[in-house]
C-alpha cells in the first residue's frame, strides 16, 4: 500500500531534472521516489485514527442498529488501526 500511494504522489511531482522524469521503479531509491515514500507514509499515518463518520459507516454496513455500543465501536477502531499499520509495513 505504501508504494501504491507513493507512486501516485511521484506521478504528480514536478520533475526539474534533465530530460523526462524517470519511470517509477519498484523498490527504486531515487531521491524523488524516497521523497514520495516519505510523503505517502505521512499521509497513511494521518489516516490511522478513523473519524466518527467512518466508524458510523462501518457500523451501518455491519447491519447493526444501535450505533451507541462502545465495545463494537472500539472493535472497529482496532480493526482500522490494524489495517493502517499493515499498510505501513
Helices and strands as residue ranges (DSSP letters): H 2-12, H 31-46, H 52-61, H 70-87
